[in-house]
Amino acid sequence: MESQIIRPGHLTAHQVARQLGITLGGVRLLVHRGRLTRSGGTVGQPWYSVEDVTVLALKRQTRKAA
């Protein structure tokens, strides 16, 4: 279940997955590989910084364009 209350400037794992066009498993892999860092929330419902997700999305777009 997605958290209803979240600090401004943060995204849930579900929102990150939608932004990047990947699954929740893909989000977990990004965290495991050190490409995305949790910035709050709980163990079961982590939050991620909007800035970190934006940087990651731009890197992915740049890689696709090349």
DRENGU-275169 format. One record per atom (N, C-alpha, C, O): atom name; x, y, z. Coordinates in pm, 1 decimal, padded with zeros to 6 digits, always signed. Example, Ala and Ser with C-alpha at 12.3 -4.5 7.8 and 13.67 -1.06 7.14 Angstrom:
% DRENGU-275169
   atom          u          v          w
      N   +01319.0   -00569.0   +00780.0
     CA   +01230.0   -00450.0   +00780.0
      C   +01320.0   -00330.0   +00780.0
      O   +01423.6   -00331.9   +00846.5
      N   +01285.0   -00225.0   +00708.0
     CA   +01367.0   -00106.0   +00714.0
      C   +01290.0   +00003.0   +00787.0
      O   +01340.9   +00113.8   +00803.9
END
This chain:
% DRENGU-275169
   atom          u          v          w
      N   +00083.9   -00117.7   +00000.0
     CA   +00000.0   +00000.0   +00000.0
      C   +00088.4   +00124.1   +00000.0
      O   +00188.9   +00129.6   +00070.9
      N   +00051.7   +00220.8   -00077.5
     CA   +00127.9   +00343.6   -00090.6
      C   +00094.1   +00438.7   +00023.7
      O   -00022.3   +00452.6   +00061.3
      N   +00196.5   +00504.3   +00079.0
     CA   +00177.7   +00600.2   +00187.0
      C   +00097.5   +00720.0   +00137.0
      O   +00121.0   +00769.5   +00026.8
      N   +00002.8   +00766.2   +00218.6
     CA   -00079.9   +00879.7   +00180.0
      C   -00016.4   +01012.9   +00218.6
      O   -00042.0   +01114.9   +00154.5
      N   +00066.4   +01012.6   +00323.1
     CA   +00129.7   +01135.0   +00369.5
      C   +00279.8   +01122.3   +00348.5
      O   +00343.2   +01030.4   +00400.3
      N   +00335.3   +01213.9   +00273.2
     CA   +00477.7   +01208.2   +00241.5
      C   +00533.5   +01350.0   +00245.3
      O   +00465.3   +01445.6   +00208.3
      N   +00657.0   +01362.7   +00289.9
     CA   +00720.0   +01494.1   +00296.9
      C   +00736.6   +01552.2   +00157.3
      O   +00762.2   +01479.0   +00061.8
      N   +00722.2   +01683.7   +00145.6
     CA   +00747.5   +01747.7   +00015.6
      C   +00890.9   +01720.1   -00030.3
      O   +00983.2   +01715.5   +00051.0
      N   +00908.0   +01702.2   -00160.2
     CA   +01040.2   +01677.0   -00215.3
      C   +01079.3   +01531.1   -00215.5
      O   +01194.0   +01497.5   -00244.9
      N   +00984.8   +01443.3   -00182.7
     CA   +01012.2   +01300.5   -00178.9
      C   +00907.8   +01224.0   -00259.4
      O   +00796.5   +01272.0   -00281.0
      N   +00945.5   +01105.0   -00303.2
     CA   +00856.1   +01017.2   -00377.9
      C   +00853.6   +00879.8   -00312.7
      O   +00951.5   +00837.5   -00251.2
      N   +00741.3   +00810.3   -00326.5
     CA   +00733.2   +00672.5   -00280.8
      C   +00796.3   +00581.5   -00386.5
      O   +00824.4   +00625.2   -00498.1
      N   +00817.9   +00456.8   -00350.8
     CA   +00873.5   +00360.8   -00446.8
      C   +00781.2   +00345.0   -00567.1
      O   +00828.4   +00330.3   -00679.8
      N   +00650.7   +00347.9   -00544.2
     CA   +00555.7   +00336.7   -00655.0
      C   +00568.9   +00455.5   -00750.7
      O   +00565.5   +00439.2   -00872.7
      N   +00583.8   +00573.9   -00693.7
     CA   +00598.2   +00693.5   -00777.0
      C   +00729.6   +00692.1   -00854.6
      O   +00734.1   +00733.0   -00970.6
      N   +00836.0   +00645.1   -00790.4
     CA   +00965.9   +00633.8   -00857.9
      C   +00954.1   +00536.9   -00975.9
      O   +01002.4   +00565.2   -01085.5
      N   +00890.2   +00423.9   -00952.3
     CA   +00873.8   +00324.5   -01058.5
      C   +00798.7   +00383.8   -01176.8
      O   +00836.5   +00361.9   -01291.9
      N   +00692.3   +00458.9   -01149.0
     CA   +00616.0   +00521.8   -01258.1
      C   +00700.4   +00625.4   -01330.8
      O   +00696.9   +00632.1   -01453.7
      N   +00776.4   +00706.9   -01257.0
     CA   +00859.9   +00810.0   -01318.4
      C   +00965.0   +00750.3   -01411.2
      O   +00991.9   +00803.8   -01518.8
      N   +01024.3   +00638.6   -01368.5
     CA   +01132.0   +00577.6   -01446.2
      C   +01082.7   +00472.7   -01545.5
      O   +01160.4   +00424.2   -01627.7
      N   +00955.9   +00437.7   -01538.7
     CA   +00901.4   +00337.1   -01629.6
      C   +00952.8   +00197.2   -01600.1
      O   +00975.8   +00118.1   -01691.6
      N   +00970.9   +00166.5   -01470.0
     CA   +01021.3   +00035.8   -01428.7
      C   +00927.6   -00023.4   -01323.8
      O   +00830.6   +00040.4   -01282.8
      N   +00956.9   -00144.2   -01281.4
     CA   +00877.6   -00210.6   -01178.1
      C   +00932.8   -00176.8   -01039.7
      O   +01039.0   -00115.7   -01027.3
      N   +00859.2   -00217.5   -00935.7
     CA   +00909.0   -00200.6   -00799.0
      C   +01036.7   -00282.3   -00778.4
      O   +01126.4   -00240.8   -00705.0
      N   +01044.3   -00397.0   -00842.7
     CA   +01166.8   -00476.7   -00836.8
      C   +01283.8   -00401.4   -00896.9
      O   +01396.4   -00412.2   -00848.4
      N   +01258.1   -00325.5   -01001.7
     CA   +01362.2   -00243.4   -01062.7
      C   +01409.6   -00133.7   -00969.2
      O   +01528.4   -00101.5   -00965.7
      N   +01316.8   -00075.9   -00893.1
     CA   +01354.4   +00025.8   -00794.0
      C   +01443.4   -00038.0   -00687.8
      O   +01545.1   +00019.5   -00649.1
      N   +01405.4   -00156.4   -00640.7
     CA   +01487.1   -00226.4   -00540.4
      C   +01626.4   -00255.5   -00593.7
      O   +01724.7   -00243.9   -00520.5
      N   +01635.8   -00293.3   -00721.1
     CA   +01767.4   -00318.5   -00780.8
      C   +01852.5   -00191.1   -00787.3
      O   +01973.2   -00196.0   -00763.2
      N   +01791.0   -00079.3   -00819.2
     CA   +01864.2   +00047.1   -00821.5
      C   +01920.0   +00079.9   -00683.7
      O   +02033.0   +00127.2   -00671.5
      N   +01840.3   +00054.5   -00579.6
     CA   +01885.7   +00078.9   -00442.4
      C   +01998.5   -00017.5   -00408.3
      O   +02101.1   +00022.8   -00353.6
      N   +01979.2   -00144.9   -00440.9
     CA   +02079.9   -00247.1   -00410.6
      C   +02213.2   -00216.7   -00478.9
      O   +02319.6   -00239.9   -00421.4
      N   +02207.3   -00165.2   -00600.4
     CA   +02328.7   -00134.6   -00677.6
      C   +02389.8   +00000.9   -00641.7
      O   +02494.9   +00037.8   -00694.1
      N   +02324.0   +00074.6   -00552.4
     CA   +02377.2   +00202.3   -00507.4
      C   +02348.6   +00319.0   -00599.6
      O   +02408.7   +00425.3   -00584.5
      N   +02259.0   +00301.7   -00694.0
     CA   +02227.0   +00409.4   -00788.2
      C   +02116.4   +00500.6   -00737.1
      O   +02095.5   +00609.6   -00790.4
      N   +02045.2   +00455.9   -00633.2
     CA   +01937.2   +00533.0   -00573.0
      C   +01942.6   +00510.0   -00422.9
      O   +01955.5   +00396.4   -00377.1
      N   +01932.7   +00617.9   -00346.8
     CA   +01943.8   +00610.1   -00201.6
      C   +01811.4   +00648.8   -00136.4
      O   +01747.4   +00746.2   -00176.1
      N   +01772.1   +00572.5   -00037.3
     CA   +01651.3   +00606.2   +00037.7
      C   +01675.8   +00733.8   +00117.0
      O   +01785.9   +00756.5   +00167.1
      N   +01572.6   +00816.8   +00128.2
     CA   +01590.5   +00942.8   +00201.0
      C   +01483.5   +00964.4   +00306.6
      O   +01461.6   +01077.4   +00350.3
      N   +01417.8   +00859.2   +00347.5
     CA   +01315.9   +00871.0   +00451.5
      C   +01216.5   +00758.2   +00443.0
      O   +01238.5   +00658.1   +00374.7
      N   +01105.9   +00776.2   +00514.0
     CA   +01002.7   +00674.1   +00516.4
      C   +01036.6   +00563.4   +00614.5
      O   +01107.9   +00585.7   +00712.4
      N   +00985.6   +00444.7   +00588.0
     CA   +01009.6   +00329.1   +00672.7
      C   +01073.9   +00219.4   +00590.1
      O   +01090.2   +00232.6   +00468.8
      N   +01110.3   +00110.6   +00657.3
     CA   +01169.7   -00002.7   +00584.8
      C   +01071.4   -00055.0   +00480.8
      O   +01110.4   -00086.5   +00368.3
      N   +00945.1   -00064.1   +00518.0
     CA   +00843.3   -00116.5   +00426.6
      C   +00794.7   -00017.0   +00323.6
      O   +00746.6   -00055.7   +00217.2
      N   +00807.0   +00112.3   +00354.8
     CA   +00760.9   +00216.8   +00262.8
      C   +00864.8   +00327.8   +00254.4
      O   +00846.1   +00435.3   +00311.3
      N   +00974.1   +00301.8   +00183.6
     CA   +01081.0   +00403.1   +00174.7
      C   +01041.2   +00519.7   +00085.8
      O   +00955.6   +00507.7   -00001.9
      N   +01105.4   +00632.2   +00110.9
     CA   +01090.0   +00750.9   +00027.7
      C   +01221.5   +00778.5   -00041.2
      O   +01328.2   +00741.2   +00007.8
      N   +01212.8   +00844.5   -00155.7
     CA   +01330.8   +00879.4   -00233.7
      C   +01323.0   +01026.3   -00270.3
      O   +01214.2   +01078.6   -00294.6
      N   +01436.2   +01092.9   -00274.4
     CA   +01443.2   +01234.8   -00306.0
      C   +01403.8   +01258.9   -00451.9
      O   +01447.7   +01187.2   -00541.8
      N   +01321.7   +01359.5   -00473.7
     CA   +01281.1   +01396.5   -00609.7
      C   +01404.4   +01432.5   -00692.0
      O   +01413.1   +01397.1   -00809.6
      N   +01499.5   +01502.6   -00631.1
     CA   +01621.3   +01542.0   -00702.4
      C   +01699.9   +01419.7   -00748.6
      O   +01747.0   +01415.8   -00862.2
      N   +01714.5   +01318.9   -00660.8
     CA   +01787.7   +01197.7   -00697.4
      C   +01719.5   +01124.0   -00812.2
      O   +01785.5   +01074.9   -00903.8
      N   +01587.6   +01116.9   -00806.1
     CA   +01512.3   +01046.9   -00910.7
      C   +01521.9   +01123.4   -01042.5
      O   +01532.1   +01061.9   -01148.6
      N   +01518.6   +01256.5   -01037.4
     CA   +01529.6   +01337.9   -01158.0
      C   +01665.6   +01318.6   -01224.4
      O   +01674.4   +01303.2   -01346.2
      N   +01772.2   +01319.4   -01143.0
     CA   +01907.2   +01298.0   -01196.7
      C   +01916.2   +01160.1   -01261.4
      O   +01971.9   +01145.5   -01370.2
      N   +01861.5   +01059.9   -01194.5
     CA   +01864.5   +00923.7   -01248.1
      C   +01785.3   +00914.7   -01378.4
      O   +01828.9   +00849.0   -01472.9
      N   +01670.0   +00979.8   -01383.8
     CA   +01588.6   +00978.4   -01506.2
      C   +01662.7   +01045.5   -01621.4
      O   +01658.3   +00997.2   -01734.6
      N   +01730.5   +01156.5   -01593.3
     CA   +01806.7   +01225.1   -01698.8
      C   +01921.8   +01139.1   -01749.1
      O   +01948.3   +01135.4   -01869.2
      N   +01990.0   +01070.5   -01659.2
     CA   +02098.1   +00980.8   -01700.3
      C   +02044.7   +00869.1   -01789.1
      O   +02107.7   +00831.6   -01888.0
      N   +01927.5   +00815.9   -01752.9
     CA   +01869.0   +00707.3   -01831.8
      C   +01829.0   +00756.7   -01969.7
      O   +01847.4   +00685.3   -02068.3
      N   +01773.5   +00880.0   -01978.8
     CA   +01735.5   +00936.4   -02107.9
      C   +01858.1   +00961.5   -02194.8
      O   +01855.4   +00935.8   -02315.1
      N   +01964.5   +01011.0   -02134.7
     CA   +02086.5   +01038.7   -02207.9
      C   +02144.7   +00909.0   -02264.1
      O   +02191.3   +00904.9   -02378.0
      N   +02141.5   +00803.4   -02182.9
     CA   +02194.8   +00675.2   -02226.3
      C   +02111.3   +00617.4   -02341.8
      O   +02166.4   +00557.5   -02434.1
      N   +01978.9   +00635.4   -02336.5
     CA   +01892.4   +00585.9   -02443.9
      C   +01915.6   +00662.5   -02573.5
      O   +01909.0   +00604.9   -02682.1
      N   +01943.3   +00794.1   -02562.1
     CA   +01961.9   +00877.3   -02679.9
      C   +02095.9   +00849.3   -02749.6
      O   +02110.6   +00874.9   -02869.1
      N   +02191.2   +00797.7   -02675.8
     CA   +02324.1   +00775.0   -02733.2
      C   +02330.5   +00652.6   -02819.7
      O   +02436.1   +00621.3   -02874.6
END
